């Protein structure tokens, strides 16, 4: 790939993302913009990417056609994908959506082990499903096997003490303020180990 014109690299990068319709940006300007968004100096950005400062400076000023390996290092250092070096964010418009759920106003859904209060119900096509849960279960034997579903999940203990059981890890006791983020396809169950029912905030990322 050494010596390839950036335009050919754009084609490769856009093909990787499956997006061949977005108008590419100027690479040098894009890299400078991404660096400044992070308030990084040339030295800091070059260190993050594992590139020489002079190399990064030449890329930003359009004086150098980087190899694909250099682009991959740069993208990794900036914590983005290679296609994002050439294209603006797809969702660059603010839609202004917001939903407020007052205490106790969420829809209640009870199961044998949990009592859920669904939050932000007025929003459709959400990318996250937030809900408050009261943990009624006291022993993992109360569940009919593992709970598992698509997506990733975050939980934050609001009150009480829980024990988080997962398919691949030892049970973890968690108290108010403790949190966990995990693959929801991995089997998981939560029980309360405090005298009162514990409550947690659960947020599921939808796929």
Secondary structure as the mmCIF struct_conf table of DSSP 4:
data_model
#
loop_
_struct_conf.conf_type_id
_struct_conf.id
_struct_conf.beg_label_comp_id
_struct_conf.beg_label_asym_id
_struct_conf.beg_label_seq_id
_struct_conf.end_label_comp_id
_struct_conf.end_label_asym_id
_struct_conf.end_label_seq_id
TURN_TY1_P TURN_TY1_P1 UNK A 2 UNK A 3
HELX_RH_AL_P HELX_RH_AL_P1 UNK A 6 UNK A 17
TURN_TY1_P TURN_TY1_P2 UNK A 18 UNK A 18
BEND BEND1 UNK A 21 UNK A 22
HELX_LH_PP_P HELX_LH_PP_P1 UNK A 23 UNK A 26
HELX_RH_AL_P HELX_RH_AL_P2 UNK A 27 UNK A 37
TURN_TY1_P TURN_TY1_P3 UNK A 38 UNK A 39
HELX_RH_AL_P HELX_RH_AL_P3 UNK A 42 UNK A 49
TURN_TY1_P TURN_TY1_P4 UNK A 50 UNK A 50
HELX_RH_AL_P HELX_RH_AL_P4 UNK A 53 UNK A 60
TURN_TY1_P TURN_TY1_P5 UNK A 61 UNK A 62
HELX_RH_AL_P HELX_RH_AL_P5 UNK A 68 UNK A 78
TURN_TY1_P TURN_TY1_P6 UNK A 79 UNK A 79
BEND BEND2 UNK A 80 UNK A 80
HELX_RH_3T_P HELX_RH_3T_P1 UNK A 82 UNK A 85
TURN_TY1_P TURN_TY1_P7 UNK A 86 UNK A 86
BEND BEND3 UNK A 87 UNK A 87
BEND BEND4 UNK A 90 UNK A 90
BEND BEND5 UNK A 93 UNK A 93
TURN_TY1_P TURN_TY1_P8 UNK A 103 UNK A 104
BEND BEND6 UNK A 106 UNK A 106
STRN STRN1 UNK A 107 UNK A 110
BEND BEND7 UNK A 112 UNK A 113
STRN STRN2 UNK A 114 UNK A 118
TURN_TY1_P TURN_TY1_P9 UNK A 121 UNK A 122
BEND BEND8 UNK A 124 UNK A 125
BEND BEND9 UNK A 127 UNK A 127
STRN STRN3 UNK A 128 UNK A 135
BEND BEND10 UNK A 139 UNK A 139
HELX_RH_3T_P HELX_RH_3T_P2 UNK A 140 UNK A 142
BEND BEND11 UNK A 143 UNK A 145
STRN STRN4 UNK A 147 UNK A 147
BEND BEND12 UNK A 150 UNK A 151
STRN STRN5 UNK A 152 UNK A 159
BEND BEND13 UNK A 160 UNK A 160
STRN STRN6 UNK A 161 UNK A 166
BEND BEND14 UNK A 167 UNK A 169
STRN STRN7 UNK A 172 UNK A 175
TURN_TY1_P TURN_TY1_P10 UNK A 176 UNK A 177
STRN STRN8 UNK A 179 UNK A 183
TURN_TY1_P TURN_TY1_P11 UNK A 184 UNK A 185
BEND BEND15 UNK A 186 UNK A 186
STRN STRN9 UNK A 188 UNK A 192
BEND BEND16 UNK A 194 UNK A 196
HELX_LH_PP_P HELX_LH_PP_P2 UNK A 197 UNK A 197
STRN STRN10 UNK A 198 UNK A 205
#
